[in-house]
Amino acid sequence: MIYPVPAVMVSCGSSPEEYNILTVSWTGTICTEPAMCYISVRPSRHSYETIRKNGEYVINLTTADLAFATDWCGVKSGKDFNKFREMKLTPVVATKVNAPLIKESPVNIECVVKEIKELGTHHMFISEVVAVNADKKYFDEKTGLFSLNDSQPLCYLHGKYYLTGEFIGKFGFSVQKKKKKTTS
Ligand SMILES: Cc1cc2nc3c(=O)[nH]c(=O)nc-3n(C[C@H](O)[C@H](O)[C@H](O)COP(=O)(O)O)c2cc1C
């Protein structure tokens, strides 16, 4: 019941014949330094053995444009389909791992598995982030700031996909001092 969560496309495989994508919502950041994250995957998934054997994968963030492919890769199996081909997604060689990046994704997070926790229905792959690739078009040319919200990131909430909503405030706004009005 901890929602909303992201719905990411996890790419895996060490050669083009093995490349696959599965959609994952049980994912998140778990440490800042060293940068670590996790994905939890059911052992019955075709991707499970690929990730376990190779010890690496890529988390590809998703957008409104990628919503169809995100859902499709989460209901079809790599046992039966080449998901890159079917969804017209482009595998790109990563910088630090053998698993491919998905070119159409705005952010690709390359991960190396450090530990596998066999929790129950899902096994948690606790991983170190070894590289992050971000699409240049989401960087403001003047400020250099990265605005992922411009990519229209997908949120997943109780079985439904949404976009992010209204801006409410920035980090720390609850304790920020109000600027005094100057009268002159
Ligand atoms: C939105 C969404 C989120 C999902 N989250 C997970 C998840 O966190 N862990 C998991 O094992 N499967 C998850 N799935 C299911 C897998 O993506 C699905 O079973 C997929 O077909 C597995 O592909 P594969 O057999 O090629 O590995 C999710 C599916 C969707 C649509």
The ligand as a Gaussian input file, in Angstrom:
#p B3LYP/6-31G(d) Opt

LIG

0 1
 C        3.358000      -1.674000     -13.673000
 C        3.993000      -3.022000     -13.469000
 C        4.850000      -3.225000     -12.400000
 C        5.470000      -4.467000     -12.192000
 N        6.326000      -4.630000     -11.137000
 C        6.968000      -5.809000     -10.968000
 C        7.921000      -5.960000      -9.911000
 O        8.203000      -5.036000      -9.159000
 N        8.528000      -7.171000      -9.799000
 C        8.250000      -8.234000     -10.630000
 O        8.825000      -9.320000     -10.462000
 N        7.353000      -8.101000     -11.645000
 C        6.714000      -6.925000     -11.840000
 N        5.820000      -6.772000     -12.866000
 C        5.517000      -7.912000     -13.743000
 C        6.610000      -8.198000     -14.782000
 O        7.047000      -7.035000     -15.431000
 C        5.985000      -9.180000     -15.824000
 O        5.677000     -10.406000     -15.213000
 C        6.843000      -9.370000     -17.058000
 O        6.035000      -9.971000     -18.051000
 C        8.069000     -10.226000     -16.797000
 O        8.785000     -10.300000     -17.989000
 P        9.856000     -11.448000     -18.285000
 O        9.129000     -12.776000     -18.136000
 O       10.282000     -11.196000     -19.700000
 O       10.961000     -11.304000     -17.289000
 C        5.186000      -5.547000     -13.088000
 C        4.323000      -5.332000     -14.176000
 C        3.737000      -4.085000     -14.366000
 C        2.824000      -3.877000     -15.550000

